Amino acid sequence: MKAAVLSQSGHPLEVREVPDPKLYPSSVRVRVLATHVLSFTDLVFGGQLPFPTPTPYIPGLCAIGRVEEVADDVFDVHVGQKVFCSPLITARNNAETPERILKGWIGMTPNCEGLLTQWKDGTFAEQAVFPLECITPIDNLGDYDDAQLAHMYYLSIAYGAFLRGEFAPGQSILITGATGNLGTASALVALAMGASTVYVAGRNASVIQALTNLHPQRVIGVTLPEDTDAYSSTLAHAVGPVDMFLDAVGITEDSSLVTAGISLLKQGGTAVFLGGVVSDVPLSYLLTLVKELTIKGSSMYPQDAPAHIARMIEAGLLNLRVFQPKTYPLSLINEAITTASNCKGLDYCILQPQSSLERI
């Protein structure tokens, strides 16, 4: 098969012929129909982020795939099914803190070398193999195309944050970083889960307007100024007290927006950190105590989250047609990575390895 291989950090990916992936016990081999190219892929492959990359390897996270082969001990997934493949792999033991990796991406825990070695290759390829627990059948999701369905990955991550925050229908939420891909996914999940009011805050006014247009009665846009010192006053003026604050800001050393968001929580409110702030966040001990706030982190999602997202899509609660995927064939993987770095809001970059077109 053909695959895009990263031989060394900082080098372009090379598309070449490689052996077909090996089928393990309790695993499924799929033909990759679409896979999400994240906006910060160039930073990971360039060695600019502190993620160990097990080079040489085939990168790529999630996939929409068509099942081509199943292991002998797999009985409830069948050849020909369309499936969502999650990259989150957890060690199959009963450890209190099991090892975890993102297949085709990075290790997530201190002693995950074994998992990472077995499952290091990802979805920037014509075929990929996933453990059975990473497979979610999606044959019943109507007429969405594969590029639209690939957005299930970020929707699942956003949904995981709402579960961590114990979000309930009828509650209000403030989402900062709402103009990024993960922030817009979070806004859609908030609407699907019955939020009464969704405040979306970010600096890209056009994306804020697009999110507001999704449901003008429930979504309130807040365009942030360039001056970070004005974040707190801008939010305080535009946002009422909220039940949940979700920070989905991309990689930044500025934590002022997080501090401002926490200050707007109601009594007993919850803050969930989902973004990429790499500096410490000043926290008022007294405010946290008196308002009885809860602060949680959320990096991924429970194993059954993609199945929940699939049911929301099937029920019409999540409309994937609002996304605007930019699709590329495998031969243009490096161009796709460049495009992904500029994708914001509802614009996503999707790789479709089976495409014979130079650009769709």
Salt bridges, closest charged atoms under 4 A:
GLU14 OE1 - ARG16 NH1 3.02
GLU68 OE1 - ARG29 NH1 2.88
GLU68 OE2 - ARG31 NE 2.51
GLU69 OE1 - ARG29 NH2 3.04
GLU133 OE2 - ARG92 NE 2.94
ASP143 OD1 - ARG321 NH2 2.32
ASP146 OD1 - LYS82 NZ 2.67
GLU166 OE2 - LYS296 NZ 3.60
GLU226 OE1 - ARG203 NH1 3.39
ASP243 OD2 - LYS266 NZ 3.53
ASP304 OD2 - HIS308 NE2 3.52
